[in-house]
């Protein structure tokens, strides 16, 4: 990715982040921590399998295959 495109993309990300914080209004320290961890680690900490929910639906899909 060229430097000009990369810079534009990063500025867009910063803009979205600022807007998200503005729209969130007053958020607690705990909520802010969740947002910071999500931004830092991304999907690495997302639950998988049964922890993600939808237990009976997951079981039915496996039975069909």
Backbone as a ProteinNet text record, in pm:
[ID]
protein_1_A
[PRIMARY]
XXXXXXXXXXXXXXXXXXXXXXXXXXXXXXXXXXXXXXXXXXXXXXXXXXXXXXXXXXXXXXXXX
[TERTIARY]
84.7	0	90.2	60.2	140.3	118.4	219.9	217.3	95.6	60.4	-53.2	-184.1	-201.9	-322.9	-324.9	-209.1	-200.4	-234.7	-180.6	-207.5	-356.6	-417.8	-560.7	-642.2	-601.4	-672.3	-660.4	-541.1	-520.8	-600.2	-605.8	-685	-833.1	-878.4	-1017.8	-1047.4	-954.4	-970.9	-978.2	-889.4	-889	-1021.2	-1070.8	-1198.9	-1313.8	-1316.4	-1421.8	-1412	-1290.2	-1269.9	-1319	-1285	-1328.3	-1479.8	-1539	-1684.8	-1753.3	-1698	-1756.1	-1753.3	-1643.2	-1635.3	-1732.7	-1748.8	-1842.3	-1986.1	-2021.7	-2157.6	-2186.5	-2083.3	-2102.5	-2143.8	-2116.7	-2152.9	-2066.9	-2126.5	-2052.2	-2041.5	-1922.8	-1904.2	-1820.7	-1845.7	-1775.1	-1632.2	-1551.2	-1412.4	-1408	-1502	-1506.6	-1539.7	-1635.8	-1671.5	-1555	-1486.5	-1371.6	-1262.5	-1243.1	-1142.3	-1176.3	-1304.7	-1346.5	-1316	-1341.9	-1315.8	-1166.4	-1085.3	-940.7	-884.7	-931.5	-884	-928.4	-1052.1	-1101	-1019	-985.1	-905.9	-763.7	-711.2	-573.6	-559.8	-650.1	-635.9	-725.6	-827.2	-915.3	-993.4	-1000.7	-1082.2	-1013.2	-889	-815.6	-884.9	-952.8	-1016.1	-1165.4	-1215.5	-1357	-1382.7	-1496.1	-1526.4	-1559.2	-1532.8	-1561.5	-1644.5	-1705.2	-1780.7	-1898.5	-1910.4	-2024.6	-2023.5	-1906.6	-1899.5	-1960.6	-1965.6	-2019.7	-2172.6	-2236.2	-2381.5	-2441.5	-2572.9	-2641.6	-2615.6	-2612.2	-2575	-2656	-2788.3	-2870.5	-2858	-2840.4	-2826.3	-2695.9	-2589.2	-2460.5	-2470.8	-2536.9	-2551.1	-2631.1	-2738.5	-2821.1	-2743.6	-2660.3	-2582.2	-2482.9	-2423.6	-2327	-2396.2	-2515.3	-2590.1	-2628.7	-2661.1	-2700.3	-2583.9	-2462.4	-2345.3	-2303
-115.9	0	123.4	217.9	338.6	424.8	507.8	590.3	682.7	739.5	831.8	758.9	639.4	561.3	516.1	474.3	427.8	540.9	658.2	772.8	808.1	804.7	834.4	730.9	604.9	498.2	516.7	549.8	571	691.2	797.3	914	879.1	795.3	751.3	669.4	581.8	500.4	589	686.3	778.7	855.4	896.2	966.7	881.2	753.6	662.5	640.2	626.7	604.4	724.6	843.7	966.7	978.7	950.2	958.9	856.2	736	631.3	673	729.9	776.3	890.5	979	1090.4	1039.4	943.7	890.8	804.8	746.9	661.6	743.3	872.7	957	924.7	933.1	903.1	753.7	700.2	557.5	536.3	426.4	395.8	350.6	347.6	302.8	156.6	75.1	-66.2	-81.3	-3.5	-8.5	38.5	142.5	193	86.7	12.4	-93.3	-202	-240.1	-339.2	-291.3	-163.9	-108.5	-109.2	-71	-67.6	-206.8	-305.6	-443	-494.4	-464.6	-508.5	-445.8	-318.2	-251.1	-307.5	-345.4	-393.7	-537.2	-625.5	-767.2	-815.7	-740.9	-780.1	-905.4	-996.7	-1117	-1228.2	-1207.1	-1311.4	-1353.3	-1259.8	-1289.8	-1320.1	-1324.2	-1355.8	-1502.2	-1530.6	-1669.7	-1750.7	-1880	-1970.7	-2087.8	-2159.5	-2279.3	-2248.3	-2324.1	-2310	-2176.6	-2118.2	-1989.7	-1877.1	-1893.8	-1790.6	-1790.4	-1891.3	-1897.1	-1977.2	-1988.9	-2063.3	-2211.9	-2267.3	-2407.1	-2505.9	-2496.7	-2595	-2579.4	-2456.1	-2433.3	-2493	-2479.6	-2535.1	-2686.6	-2748.1	-2893.3	-2941.1	-2870.2	-2911	-2899.8	-2798.8	-2783.6	-2897.3	-2940	-3049.1	-3180.3	-3202.1	-3324.3	-3331.7	-3217.1	-3214.2	-3248	-3208.5	-3234.9	-3375.7
0	0	0	-84.7	-93.5	30	57.3	177.9	182	67.6	63.2	97.5	40.8	69.8	214.7	263.8	402.6	499.5	473.5	559.4	558.5	440.4	429.2	507	498.1	568.9	719.9	767.6	910.6	961	881.3	919.8	926.6	836.1	836.7	963	1000.2	1120.6	1244.1	1252.7	1366.9	1372.3	1255.1	1250.3	1300.8	1258.4	1305.4	1455.8	1505.6	1649.1	1728.7	1683.7	1751.3	1748.4	1633.9	1622	1711	1718.1	1802.5	1949	1992.4	2131.6	2157.2	2059.6	2075.1	2085.2	1999	1999.5	2121.8	2179.5	2296.6	2418.5	2415.2	2528.2	2647.9	2764.7	2886.4	2906.8	2893.2	2914.5	3039.5	3105	3228.2	3199.2	3302.9	3288.8	3243.1	3291.2	3252.7	3104	3056.7	2915.1	2828.4	2872.1	2797.4	2788.3	2896.5	2898.5	2795.6	2787.7	2688.5	2547.2	2519.5	2386.9	2357.3	2456.2	2435.6	2408.9	2484.3	2464.7	2327.7	2288.4	2157.3	2045	2058.8	1956.3	1951.3	2067	2072.9	2021.8	2063.5	2032.6	1919.8	1882.9	1773	1805.2	1710.7	1724.6	1802.7	1843.5	1914.5	2044.1	2109.5	2237.7	2225.5	2103.9	2084.3	2118.7	2183	2216.1	2091.4	2100.2	1989.1	2040.4	1950.1	1986.5	2076.8	2184.5	2274.8	2347.7	2368.7	2437.7	2355.8	2224.2	2137.3	2137.9	2194.3	2201	2087.6	2088.2	1983.3	1990	2108.4	2127.5	2047.4	2051.6	1981.4	1830.3	1782.4	1638.7	1587.6	1665.3	1623.9	1616.6	1712.8	1715.2	1593.7	1560.5	1446.7	1315.5	1300.8	1179	1164.4	1274.7	1268.6	1232.4	1280.4	1250.8	1103.7	1040.7	900.6	808.7	849	764.7	788.3
[MASK]
+++++++++++++++++++++++++++++++++++++++++++++++++++++++++++++++++

